[in-house]
Amino acid sequence: MQCRNAALINNESDNCMKDFKTLVQTRRSVRKFTDKEIDADDLKVILRAALMSPTGKSVRGWHFIVVDDKDMLQRFSEGRAMGSQFLAGAKVAVVVLGDQELSDVWTEDASIAAVTMQYQAADLGIGSCWCQVRGRFTKDGEATDSYLRTLLGYPANLVAECIVGFGYADVERKPQNEDGLKWENVHIGAYNE
Ligand SMILES: Cc1cc2nc3c(=O)[nH]c(=O)nc-3n(C[C@H](O)[C@H](O)[C@H](O)COP(=O)(O)O)c2cc1C
């Protein structure tokens, strides 16, 4: 597969992601996007990654609501007092829902699907950022999940974990700094102070 616009996230010209080790270092959250549309085939590859992500007991209970309507994206951006504003400028947003009746690990399943989409997007040179929904509120104190439910009409068994906004980066994000990694949080054999 050809990697397009990888330069926008890895700061190298004409260079595809080479391996997963590089991908995990160069994927960074992107909250400012260009006007460039996301190709329908690329979007399908991103959604495919979500549908291939692992789930507890392999229930695959998640649902994904794909939105590119500008007005709806604007509404999404107003779904939190803080932290959701970037969604207004996203080209596409995917609302990630879990089925709380089908699985007791729906939050884990939804989270893994969301982050799998983020890595797939990064591999395609497409930026993304997670907007937390579960446990968050609008500026008027309404649960963000309830706010979205009214907008999107999903049933009571489904709960939104997050919204992932996608688009081509209009900002340069540096790869993660190898020296800043918290190796002290890794404990070998048992917990060590
Ligand atoms: C569980 C979770 C919740 C997050 N919620 C938000 C959010 O609501 N709004 C936002 O702008 N970024 C959100 N982020 C993105 C983080 O702020 C970001 O991943 C972190 O600052 C590290 O930066 P990086 O992704 O560029 O490495 C969230 C990330 C995770 C994993």
The ligand as a Gaussian input file, in Angstrom:
#p B3LYP/6-31G(d) Opt

LIG

0 1
 C       -8.244000       8.065000      27.071000
 C       -7.821000       9.315000      26.337000
 C       -8.606000      10.440000      26.416000
 C       -8.252000      11.582000      25.694000
 N       -9.108000      12.648000      25.694000
 C       -8.807000      13.720000      24.934000
 C       -9.750000      14.782000      24.820000
 O      -10.858000      14.726000      25.341000
 N       -9.391000      15.854000      24.062000
 C       -8.170000      15.933000      23.447000
 O       -7.918000      16.946000      22.787000
 N       -7.260000      14.937000      23.529000
 C       -7.564000      13.831000      24.236000
 N       -6.690000      12.777000      24.287000
 C       -5.390000      12.863000      23.611000
 C       -4.266000      13.031000      24.632000
 O       -4.313000      14.344000      25.154000
 C       -2.925000      12.734000      23.951000
 O       -2.896000      11.415000      23.499000
 C       -1.766000      12.958000      24.928000
 O       -1.636000      14.339000      25.224000
 C       -0.434000      12.456000      24.371000
 O       -0.115000      13.127000      23.161000
 P        0.166000      12.322000      21.805000
 O       -1.095000      11.559000      21.470000
 O        0.478000      13.391000      20.798000
 O        1.320000      11.403000      22.033000
 C       -7.038000      11.622000      24.953000
 C       -6.245000      10.473000      24.899000
 C       -6.633000       9.334000      25.562000
 C       -5.786000       8.077000      25.446000

